[in-house]
Amino acid sequence: MNFTLKNIPDDIYAKIKVRAERNRRSVNGEIIDILAAAVMTRQKNVAEILARADELRSHTKGFLTDEFIDQAKREGRP
């Protein structure tokens, strides 16, 4: 199927082009990927979200103490 997209603002086209180059795709391929992501969103399972949160928390165990946070608030963030 063919689809023509007209009157794309220059700044948006430039950003899509940069994104396409970064992802090693054509502009057309990048637009298809953007559209697919917009319409094919999948609802995440709550268990998956909690598991990912636990995984991320494990990286900060022992580092982000209440004392560290209070000190960062007083001194400004690193």
TIFIGU-897413 format. One record per atom (N, C-alpha, C, O): residue in three letters; residue number from 1; z, x, y. Coordinates in steps of 0.02 Angstrom, whole numbers. Layout:
REM residues N
SITE   code   pos        w        u        v
SITE    ala   NUM        Z        X        Y
...
//
This chain:
REM residues 78
SITE   code   pos        w        u        v
SITE    met     1        0       42      -59
SITE    met     1        0        0        0
SITE    met     1        0       44       62
SITE    met     1       34       96       63
SITE    asn     2      -36       25      111
SITE    asn     2      -39       62      174
SITE    asn     2       -1       24      227
SITE    asn     2        4      -37      227
SITE    phe     3       27       62      273
SITE    phe     3       67       34      327
SITE    phe     3       56       78      388
SITE    phe     3       61      139      383
SITE    thr     4       42       49      445
SITE    thr     4       32       87      506
SITE    thr     4       90       74      553
SITE    thr     4      108       17      567
SITE    leu     5      119      128      577
SITE    leu     5      174      123      624
SITE    leu     5      148      148      691
SITE    leu     5      129      206      698
SITE    lys     6      149      104      740
SITE    lys     6      120      120      806
SITE    lys     6      174      130      858
SITE    lys     6      231      106      851
SITE    asn     7      155      166      909
SITE    asn     7      198      175      969
SITE    asn     7      266      206      954
SITE    asn     7      316      185      982
SITE    ile     8      267      256      910
SITE    ile     8      329      292      897
SITE    ile     8      343      335      958
SITE    ile     8      301      375      978
SITE    pro     9      402      327      988
SITE    pro     9      418      369     1046
SITE    pro     9      415      444     1027
SITE    pro     9      434      463      971
SITE    asp    10      391      485     1073
SITE    asp    10      382      556     1059
SITE    asp    10      446      590     1035
SITE    asp    10      444      631      989
SITE    asp    11      503      572     1066
SITE    asp    11      566      605     1046
SITE    asp    11      586      587      975
SITE    asp    11      613      630      939
SITE    ile    12      574      526      954
SITE    ile    12      589      505      885
SITE    ile    12      543      540      836
SITE    ile    12      564      564      784
SITE    tyr    13      479      542      853
SITE    tyr    13      431      576      809
SITE    tyr    13      449      649      801
SITE    tyr    13      445      677      746
SITE    ala    14      468      681      856
SITE    ala    14      487      752      853
SITE    ala    14      547      763      807
SITE    ala    14      548      811      769
SITE    lys    15      596      718      810
SITE    lys    15      655      725      767
SITE    lys    15      637      713      694
SITE    lys    15      662      747      649
SITE    ile    16      592      666      681
SITE    ile    16      570      653      612
SITE    ile    16      532      714      586
SITE    ile    16      539      733      528
SITE    lys    17      492      743      629
SITE    lys    17      453      802      609
SITE    lys    17      499      861      591
SITE    lys    17      488      895      541
SITE    val    18      550      872      632
SITE    val    18      598      925      617
SITE    val    18      634      911      552
SITE    val    18      643      956      510
SITE    arg    19      655      849      543
SITE    arg    19      689      830      481
SITE    arg    19      644      839      421
SITE    arg    19      666      863      369
SITE    ala    20      580      821      428
SITE    ala    20      532      829      373
SITE    ala    20      524      903      355
SITE    ala    20      523      920      296
SITE    glu    21      519      946      405
SITE    glu    21      512     1017      392
SITE    glu    21      575     1044      357
SITE    glu    21      570     1084      310
SITE    arg    22      633     1022      379
SITE    arg    22      696     1044      349
SITE    arg    22      700     1023      276
SITE    arg    22      727     1059      234
SITE    asn    23      674      964      261
SITE    asn    23      676      938      192
SITE    asn    23      613      954      152
SITE    asn    23      604      932       96
SITE    arg    24      569      994      183
SITE    arg    24      506     1015      151
SITE    arg    24      464      956      127
SITE    arg    24      440      953       71
SITE    arg    25      456      908      174
SITE    arg    25      415      849      161
SITE    arg    25      366      840      218
SITE    arg    25      374      869      271
SITE    ser    26      315      800      205
SITE    ser    26      270      780      260
SITE    ser    26      307      729      303
SITE    ser    26      358      701      282
SITE    val    27      281      717      362
SITE    val    27      311      666      406
SITE    val    27      308      599      370
SITE    val    27      357      561      371
SITE    asn    28      252      583      337
SITE    asn    28      246      521      300
SITE    asn    28      300      517      245
SITE    asn    28      332      465      237
SITE    gly    29      309      570      208
SITE    gly    29      359      571      156
SITE    gly    29      429      563      183
SITE    gly    29      471      530      152
SITE    glu    30      442      592      241
SITE    glu    30      508      586      272
SITE    glu    30      521      514      294
SITE    glu    30      575      488      285
SITE    ile    31      470      483      323
SITE    ile    31      478      413      345
SITE    ile    31      490      368      284
SITE    ile    31      531      322      288
SITE    ile    32      455      380      229
SITE    ile    32      467      341      168
SITE    ile    32      539      351      144
SITE    ile    32      571      303      124
SITE    asp    33      563      414      146
SITE    asp    33      632      427      125
SITE    asp    33      682      391      170
SITE    asp    33      731      363      145
SITE    ile    34      670      392      235
SITE    ile    34      715      358      282
SITE    ile    34      715      282      269
SITE    ile    34      768      251      268
SITE    leu    35      656      254      258
SITE    leu    35      653      182      244
SITE    leu    35      687      165      178
SITE    leu    35      722      115      173
SITE    ala    36      676      206      127
SITE    ala    36      707      195       62
SITE    ala    36      783      197       68
SITE    ala    36      818      154       39
SITE    ala    37      809      245      104
SITE    ala    37      882      250      113
SITE    ala    37      910      189      149
SITE    ala    37      966      167      136
SITE    ala    38      870      162      195
SITE    ala    38      893      104      234
SITE    ala    38      896       40      192
SITE    ala    38      939       -2      203
SITE    val    39      849       33      146
SITE    val    39      846      -30      108
SITE    val    39      874      -25       38
SITE    val    39      885      -76        6
SITE    met    40      885       35       14
SITE    met    40      909       43      -55
SITE    met    40      982       64      -58
SITE    met    40     1004       95     -106
SITE    thr    41     1020       46       -6
SITE    thr    41     1090       65       -6
SITE    thr    41     1126       34      -65
SITE    thr    41     1117      -25      -81
SITE    arg    42     1167       74      -96
SITE    arg    42     1204       50     -154
SITE    arg    42     1277       47     -134
SITE    arg    42     1303       93     -102
SITE    gln    43     1309       -6     -153
SITE    gln    43     1380      -14     -138
SITE    gln    43     1420       33     -183
SITE    gln    43     1412       32     -244
SITE    lys    44     1462       74     -153
SITE    lys    44     1500      122     -192
SITE    lys    44     1559       88     -226
SITE    lys    44     1590       42     -200
SITE    asn    45     1571      113     -284
SITE    asn    45     1628       90     -324
SITE    asn    45     1692      117     -292
SITE    asn    45     1695      175     -272
SITE    val    46     1743       75     -286
SITE    val    46     1805       95     -255
SITE    val    46     1835      155     -292
SITE    val    46     1862      200     -261
SITE    ala    47     1830      155     -358
SITE    ala    47     1857      210     -398
SITE    ala    47     1822      276     -380
SITE    ala    47     1853      328     -378
SITE    glu    48     1755      273     -367
SITE    glu    48     1718      333     -348
SITE    glu    48     1742      359     -281
SITE    glu    48     1750      420     -271
SITE    ile    49     1753      314     -234
SITE    ile    49     1776      334     -167
SITE    ile    49     1844      366     -171
SITE    ile    49     1856      418     -140
SITE    leu    50     1890      336     -209
SITE    leu    50     1957      364     -216
SITE    leu    50     1956      431     -252
SITE    leu    50     1994      476     -234
SITE    ala    51     1914      438     -302
SITE    ala    51     1908      502     -338
SITE    ala    51     1883      556     -291
SITE    ala    51     1908      613     -293
SITE    arg    52     1835      540     -249
SITE    arg    52     1808      589     -202
SITE    arg    52     1861      607     -150
SITE    arg    52     1867      665     -131
SITE    ala    53     1900      558     -127
SITE    ala    53     1954      572      -79
SITE    ala    53     2006      618     -110
SITE    ala    53     2029      665      -77
SITE    asp    54     2024      606     -173
SITE    asp    54     2072      650     -207
SITE    asp    54     2045      721     -213
SITE    asp    54     2081      770     -205
SITE    glu    55     1980      726     -229
SITE    glu    55     1949      792     -235
SITE    glu    55     1952      829     -168
SITE    glu    55     1969      889     -167
SITE    leu    56     1936      795     -114
SITE    leu    56     1938      827      -48
SITE    leu    56     2010      846      -29
SITE    leu    56     2021      899        0
SITE    arg    57     2058      803      -45
SITE    arg    57     2128      818      -29
SITE    arg    57     2152      880      -67
SITE    arg    57     2194      918      -41
SITE    ser    58     2126      891     -127
SITE    ser    58     2148      948     -167
SITE    ser    58     2132     1014     -133
SITE    ser    58     2164     1064     -146
SITE    his    59     2081     1014      -90
SITE    his    59     2062     1075      -55
SITE    his    59     2110     1093        2
SITE    his    59     2110     1149       26
SITE    thr    60     2150     1045       23
SITE    thr    60     2196     1057       79
SITE    thr    60     2269     1059       57
SITE    thr    60     2314     1064       99
SITE    lys    61     2281     1054       -8
SITE    lys    61     2350     1054      -33
SITE    lys    61     2386     1116      -10
SITE    lys    61     2362     1172      -19
SITE    gly    62     2445     1106       19
SITE    gly    62     2485     1162       41
SITE    gly    62     2464     1189      109
SITE    gly    62     2502     1228      139
SITE    phe    63     2406     1172      133
SITE    phe    63     2381     1198      197
SITE    phe    63     2396     1150      254
SITE    phe    63     2421     1171      306
SITE    leu    64     2382     1087      244
SITE    leu    64     2393     1038      297
SITE    leu    64     2462     1006      290
SITE    leu    64     2469      950      267
SITE    thr    65     2512     1044      311
SITE    thr    65     2580     1019      310
SITE    thr    65     2594      982      375
SITE    thr    65     2556      989      424
SITE    asp    66     2647      943      376
SITE    asp    66     2666      909      438
SITE    asp    66     2679      960      493
SITE    asp    66     2662      948      551
SITE    glu    67     2710     1016      475
SITE    glu    67     2724     1068      525
SITE    glu    67     2660     1097      554
SITE    glu    67     2655     1107      614
SITE    phe    68     2610     1109      511
SITE    phe    68     2546     1136      534
SITE    phe    68     2512     1087      582
SITE    phe    68     2486     1107      634
SITE    ile    69     2513     1024      564
SITE    ile    69     2482      972      606
SITE    ile    69     2518      967      673
SITE    ile    69     2486      963      725
SITE    asp    70     2585      966      672
SITE    asp    70     2623      963      734
SITE    asp    70     2609     1023      779
SITE    asp    70     2601     1015      840
SITE    gln    71     2605     1082      749
SITE    gln    71     2590     1142      788
SITE    gln    71     2519     1138      818
SITE    gln    71     2509     1157      876
SITE    ala    72     2471     1114      779
SITE    ala    72     2402     1107      804
SITE    ala    72     2400     1059      862
SITE    ala    72     2362     1069      910
SITE    lys    73     2440     1006      859
SITE    lys    73     2441      958      915
SITE    lys    73     2469      989      978
SITE    lys    73     2446      976     1033
SITE    arg    74     2520     1031      969
SITE    arg    74     2552     1064     1027
SITE    arg    74     2506     1117     1057
SITE    arg    74     2502     1123     1119
SITE    glu    75     2473     1156     1015
SITE    glu    75     2435     1213     1039
SITE    glu    75     2360     1200     1049
SITE    glu    75     2326     1241     1079
SITE    gly    76     2336     1146     1025
SITE    gly    76     2265     1134     1026
SITE    gly    76     2237     1153      958
SITE    gly    76     2262     1198      925
SITE    arg    77     2185     1119      938
SITE    arg    77     2158     1130      871
SITE    arg    77     2121     1197      866
SITE    arg    77     2090     1220      915
SITE    pro    78     2125     1229      806
SITE    pro    78     2092     1293      797
SITE    pro    78     2017     1287      798
SITE    pro    78     1982     1338      791
//
